[in-house]
Amino acid sequence: MEKQCYKLYLDPSIMKKYIVSVVVIVGLAAQHLFAEDARTSEWGSVNCNAQMSIGLKGNMKEVATNQPFGLFIRIKNISSNETFHLYHRLGGDRLDPSLAFVVIAPSGKDVSPILELVARGSGASVSVTPSQTHEFEVNLSHLCKVDEVGTYTIIAKENIGTPGNQPCWVVSNPLHVSVVAGRWKPENTNAPPGF
């Protein structure tokens, strides 16, 4: 029996197309992985099977010295079998002691809002089940004065109700907010103050 030998001929123009396709696919896969890393780095560290994330409402990058602004807050339950509970007061601002903020001005001064303990008031309990993310907004500019030009550092903390009703604070990622000099003018003069 005679052994047959085949010579493989590769056309360089076809090889270029395949190589370009492979490079594009690898680039897209790497971009997706790095984008995923960027999203997960926006979360604070895990505590009590939960994570917390804050950002400026409306994807704002900076605010003027007198401009009202809100925070978009997410709390993620990463457990597989525990439900935790959040208390939300009704109204535009979250003024209950289960939510706290640390706000450091550009000068290094602590300008954190001091929230008084409220014994009674209208509100509701929100259950966050396993693998669920709860989202809400807070108008932080109504709670503390942000009038110094420069970069503020903001951290949010939420006391979540755990199965044994033990206090457990979940801490967000640090958010750096750039405050610029200038007078902010509302787009809609009939709109109520706030956000």
C-alpha positions in Angstrom: 0.0 0.0 0.0 1.2 3.4 -0.9 0.9 6.2 1.5 -0.8 9.3 0.0 0.5 12.6 1.0 -1.4 15.8 0.5 0.1 19.2 0.3 -2.0 21.9 1.9 -2.0 25.2 0.1 -3.2 28.2 2.0 -4.1 31.3 0.1 -2.6 34.4 1.9 -5.7 36.6 1.2 -8.0 34.0 2.9 -5.6 33.6 5.8 -5.7 37.4 6.4 -9.5 37.3 6.6 -9.4 34.5 9.2 -6.7 36.2 11.2 -8.6 39.5 11.2 -11.8 37.7 12.3 -10.1 35.9 15.1 -8.4 39.2 16.4 -11.8 41.0 16.3 -13.6 38.2 18.2 -10.8 38.0 20.8 -10.9 41.8 21.2 -14.7 41.8 21.7 -14.5 39.1 24.3 -11.7 40.9 26.2 -13.7 44.2 26.0 -16.7 42.4 27.5 -14.6 40.9 30.3 -13.1 44.3 31.2 -16.5 46.0 31.0 -17.8 43.4 33.5 -14.9 44.2 35.8 -15.7 47.9 35.6 -19.3 47.3 36.6 -18.5 45.0 39.5 -15.9 47.5 40.8 -18.7 50.0 41.3 -20.0 47.9 44.2 -18.9 48.1 47.8 -17.5 45.1 49.6 -19.7 42.1 50.5 -21.2 42.2 54.0 -24.1 40.1 55.4 -24.5 38.5 51.9 -25.2 42.0 50.4 -23.5 44.6 48.3 -24.3 48.3 47.8 -23.6 50.6 45.0 -24.1 54.4 44.5 -23.9 56.7 41.6 -25.1 60.1 40.5 -28.7 60.1 39.2 -28.8 60.6 35.5 -25.2 59.6 35.0 -24.1 63.2 35.8 -20.3 63.7 35.9 -20.2 67.0 37.8 -22.6 69.4 39.5 -22.6 73.2 40.0 -22.3 74.6 43.5 -26.0 75.3 43.9 -27.3 72.4 41.7 -29.6 69.8 43.4 -28.5 66.3 42.7 -29.7 62.8 43.6 -28.0 59.5 44.2 -29.0 56.3 42.6 -28.6 53.5 45.1 -28.6 49.7 44.5 -28.5 47.0 47.2 -27.9 43.5 45.9 -28.7 40.3 47.9 -26.0 37.8 46.9 -27.2 35.0 49.2 -28.8 31.9 47.9 -31.3 31.4 50.7 -31.7 34.5 52.9 -34.1 37.4 52.5 -33.3 40.8 54.1 -35.5 43.8 54.8 -35.1 47.5 54.3 -37.2 50.2 55.8 -38.1 53.1 53.5 -39.8 56.2 54.8 -42.3 57.7 52.4 -41.5 61.0 50.9 -38.9 62.5 48.6 -36.0 62.2 51.0 -34.8 59.2 53.0 -34.5 60.6 56.5 -34.5 57.4 58.5 -31.5 56.2 60.5 -31.2 52.9 58.7 -29.5 54.9 55.8 -26.4 57.0 56.5 -24.0 58.9 54.4 -20.3 59.9 54.9 -19.6 63.0 52.8 -16.1 64.4 52.8 -15.6 67.9 51.2 -12.6 68.7 49.1 -10.9 70.5 52.1 -11.2 67.2 54.0 -14.0 68.5 56.2 -16.7 66.0 57.2 -20.0 67.5 56.0 -22.0 64.3 56.4 -25.7 64.7 57.1 -26.8 63.9 60.7 -30.1 62.0 60.5 -32.2 62.2 63.6 -33.7 59.0 65.0 -37.4 59.0 64.0 -39.5 56.8 66.2 -42.7 57.0 64.1 -43.6 58.0 60.6 -45.0 56.7 57.4 -43.0 54.1 55.6 -42.8 50.6 54.3 -40.6 47.5 54.6 -39.1 46.2 51.4 -38.0 42.6 51.2 -35.0 41.8 49.1 -35.0 38.1 48.2 -31.9 36.0 47.1 -30.3 37.2 43.9 -32.5 40.3 43.8 -31.3 43.9 43.5 -33.3 46.7 45.1 -32.9 50.2 43.6 -34.0 53.6 45.0 -33.0 57.3 44.8 -32.1 59.9 47.4 -31.8 63.6 47.0 -28.6 64.1 48.9 -28.4 67.8 48.1 -31.4 68.3 50.4 -29.6 66.5 53.2 -26.2 68.2 53.3 -24.6 71.3 51.9 -22.3 70.7 49.0 -21.0 74.2 48.1 -17.2 73.9 48.1 -15.6 73.6 44.7 -13.6 70.4 44.2 -14.1 66.7 44.5 -16.3 65.3 47.2 -16.2 61.7 48.4 -19.5 60.1 49.3 -20.1 56.7 50.8 -23.6 55.3 51.7 -24.3 52.8 54.4 -27.6 50.8 54.9 -28.5 48.8 57.9 -30.3 45.8 56.6 -32.5 43.5 58.6 -31.0 40.0 58.7 -32.9 36.8 59.7 -31.9 37.1 63.3 -32.7 40.9 63.4 -29.1 41.6 64.1 -27.9 45.0 62.8 -25.7 44.7 59.8 -24.3 47.6 57.8 -23.7 47.3 54.1 -21.2 49.9 52.8 -21.2 51.3 49.2 -18.4 52.0 46.8 -16.8 55.4 47.3 -18.3 57.9 44.8 -16.3 60.9 43.8 -18.4 63.9 42.8 -16.8 66.9 41.1 -18.4 70.2 42.1 -17.7 73.2 39.9 -18.2 76.9 40.4 -21.2 78.3 38.7 -24.9 79.1 39.1 -27.2 76.2 38.1 -30.4 77.2 36.4 -33.3 74.8 36.3 -34.5 73.8 32.8 -38.1 73.9 33.8 -39.0 77.0 35.9 -42.3 75.4 36.9 -40.7 72.3 38.3 -40.5 71.9 42.0 -37.1 72.2 43.6 -35.1 69.1 43.9 -34.5 66.5 41.3 
